[in-house]
Amino acid sequence: MLCLARPHCSLSFINPNFEKESWATLSAFTSQPTLLNSFHRKGDTHRNFQSYSLKSALSKVKNPPSPTPETLVKEPHKYFDQVVITVRAGDGGHGAILSMPTQRAASNSRGKFGKNKIKEKSSYKRDFDGSLVLPMGGHGGDVVIYADESEDSLLEFHKKSRYSAKRGGNADSMGVLSSQLRDGLAAPSLRIPVPPGTVIKHKRGKLLADLARPGDEVLVARGGQGGISLLEVPEHKRKTTTALTTNVMRDDSDKVLVLGQPGEEVSLQLILRVVADVGLIGLPNAGKSTLLAAITLAKPDIADYPFTTLMPNLGRLDGDPSLGAGKFLSEATLADLPGLIEGAHLGKGLGRNFLRHLRRTRLLVHVVDAAAEDPVGDYRTVKEELRMYNPNYLERPYIVVLNKVDIPKAMDRLPSLKEEILRIGSDNIDMHTDAISKTDAFSMSNDKDQAVDQKMKEIEAYPRPLAVVGVSVLRRININEMLEAIRATLRHCQDITGLLGTSAGQ
Ligand SMILES: Nc1nc2c(ncn2[C@@H]2O[C@H](COP(=O)(O)OP(=O)(O)OP(=O)(O)O)[C@@H](O)[C@H]2O)c(=O)[nH]1
């Protein structure tokens, strides 16, 4: 038997399976990798995440209340910002093996039927070069991930971690060459929405895309090519058929091309980096969530036990009327990041998971509980954790908010606390400028890229805060002064960004 076909299929068989690696990456974000690995063996990821996170080591803070059904429900928030999913693109639809109608005509029909067949033969679809165009199977659906503003976490992916696009339709044919043959329908792309700020990694951590802005998208798995069709030609007709077409002659083994190609299957790690102008940082219980609720419309969970904040809460700061309409930075996004504790950079408490969210912020607000036992020590602890994780964060412009001054003890020591905090650090304003230029919201490099040599520097070598304000966010004492300090620092960042932009453009 001899077959004719259009030779324009490309083959790709990609079925990587690296679930193990993905788990290794996940466990790197926790302080107990072996525990995670054993969970993996049990295969019940979601439930075990919950039980693991309840056992998180807490240091320097009082123990959280014993788990209640409510806290259990909240626990997956710990992983709101990272997840491993598997996506599979659709297989291509199948082509067909067709026979020439004249074969049947010769055996089954006589007279006018035979004439019809001859007429039909001349109306077959042909390419510009005269070769027969045979139908193809439809292309399998691609998988596309895109940034959608209405999404705010990756929690949904813990419930459903496998996504498959549809397969392409088969070539529409009854097995006989005719002028009516149609290609199989191409399957639509499967589009998966993620929050803006999601980074997509592939295989061994290879970066695929940084979907920083709404509408950004990336094709993560390509659908399979549809199968081609082949034409069976009886031995004695081969020469004539070859003369009719310029198609490449094929043999029996090519029949495999009739089957649609499989769609790609890949495992992907999704990591969300919150996009916010201002990052609120501080030890657990310092009052970050209360601050956010006091100056924005955000409604974060507030309680007097640590780690109420299990995922960053975002709030919009209202425009400053004094700036006038149309002025940039009349509003900003604030992110309340979960409390840092000593050893967070090593994964303690809620660990380093949240430190990465500072990456895209331009201004940091250190919130310190002024009524705590050692507020300056707490302030140093947070700075130290930042330094250990990524010293660039210490170069970023920041202000210090000494909170809870409604408590007499805090109010009494406010002047001395301000003085002590202002003494920590240098006057190196150039560092702020550098830091802002490095705060490339859409940069794709790793958080710790430039961190290594600077780890040796003392906290004192980094810039002082641009302002230190005593407030009570709960009782709304000095709120306006704090807002003014935040806005002034935002303007400062904006001025520098403007200058950098101008000099870059020159
Ligand atoms: N007296 C007083 N208490 C405050 C003030 N601000 C916050 N608090 C209380 O401090 C406790 C902790 O407040 P949160 O806002 O949850 O603290 P947080 O820093 O967000 O805590 P984490 O979520 O653990 O990081 C709550 O009981 C608040 O009511 C304040 O200005 N004065």
The ligand as an SDF file (V2000), in Angstrom:
LIG
                    3D

 32 34  0  0  0  0  0  0  0  0999 V2000
   -3.8210   49.7630   73.5970 N   0  0  0  0  0  0  0  0  0  0  0  0
   -3.6550   49.6180   72.2890 C   0  0  0  0  0  0  0  0  0  0  0  0
   -3.7950   48.4040   71.7470 N   0  0  0  0  0  0  0  0  0  0  0  0
   -3.6120   48.2770   70.4180 C   0  0  0  0  0  0  0  0  0  0  0  0
   -3.2770   49.3810   69.5960 C   0  0  0  0  0  0  0  0  0  0  0  0
   -3.1420   48.9320   68.3350 N   0  0  0  0  0  0  0  0  0  0  0  0
   -3.4000   47.6150   68.3640 C   0  0  0  0  0  0  0  0  0  0  0  0
   -3.6870   47.2180   69.6100 N   0  0  0  0  0  0  0  0  0  0  0  0
   -4.0540   45.8460   70.0270 C   0  0  0  0  0  0  0  0  0  0  0  0
   -2.9500   44.9850   69.8440 O   0  0  0  0  0  0  0  0  0  0  0  0
   -3.4170   43.6840   69.4940 C   0  0  0  0  0  0  0  0  0  0  0  0
   -2.7340   43.2180   68.2250 C   0  0  0  0  0  0  0  0  0  0  0  0
   -3.1360   44.0280   67.1540 O   0  0  0  0  0  0  0  0  0  0  0  0
   -3.0100   43.5660   65.6320 P   0  0  0  0  0  0  0  0  0  0  0  0
   -3.3660   44.7580   64.8150 O   0  0  0  0  0  0  0  0  0  0  0  0
   -3.7230   42.2870   65.3870 O   0  0  0  0  0  0  0  0  0  0  0  0
   -1.4520   43.2790   65.5920 O   0  0  0  0  0  0  0  0  0  0  0  0
   -0.5910   42.7210   64.3680 P   0  0  0  0  0  0  0  0  0  0  0  0
    0.7360   43.3890   64.4290 O   0  0  0  0  0  0  0  0  0  0  0  0
   -1.3520   42.8780   63.0930 O   0  0  0  0  0  0  0  0  0  0  0  0
   -0.4510   41.1900   64.7530 O   0  0  0  0  0  0  0  0  0  0  0  0
   -0.0840   39.9460   63.8090 P   0  0  0  0  0  0  0  0  0  0  0  0
   -1.2850   39.7070   62.9300 O   0  0  0  0  0  0  0  0  0  0  0  0
    0.1680   38.8490   64.7540 O   0  0  0  0  0  0  0  0  0  0  0  0
    1.1280   40.2990   63.0140 O   0  0  0  0  0  0  0  0  0  0  0  0
   -4.9340   43.7950   69.3630 C   0  0  0  0  0  0  0  0  0  0  0  0
   -5.5370   43.3550   70.5420 O   0  0  0  0  0  0  0  0  0  0  0  0
   -5.1710   45.2770   69.1820 C   0  0  0  0  0  0  0  0  0  0  0  0
   -6.4350   45.6930   69.6650 O   0  0  0  0  0  0  0  0  0  0  0  0
   -3.1480   50.6690   70.2180 C   0  0  0  0  0  0  0  0  0  0  0  0
   -2.8790   51.6780   69.5950 O   0  0  0  0  0  0  0  0  0  0  0  0
   -3.3350   50.6990   71.5650 N   0  0  0  0  0  0  0  0  0  0  0  0
  1  2  1  0
  2  3  2  0
  2 32  1  0
  3  4  1  0
  4  5  2  0
  4  8  1  0
  5  6  1  0
  5 30  1  0
  6  7  2  0
  7  8  1  0
  8  9  1  0
  9 10  1  0
  9 28  1  0
 10 11  1  0
 11 12  1  0
 11 26  1  0
 12 13  1  0
 13 14  1  0
 14 15  2  0
 14 16  1  0
 14 17  1  0
 17 18  1  0
 18 19  2  0
 18 20  1  0
 18 21  1  0
 21 22  1  0
 22 23  2  0
 22 24  1  0
 22 25  1  0
 26 27  1  0
 26 28  1  0
 28 29  1  0
 30 31  2  0
 30 32  1  0
M  END
$$$$
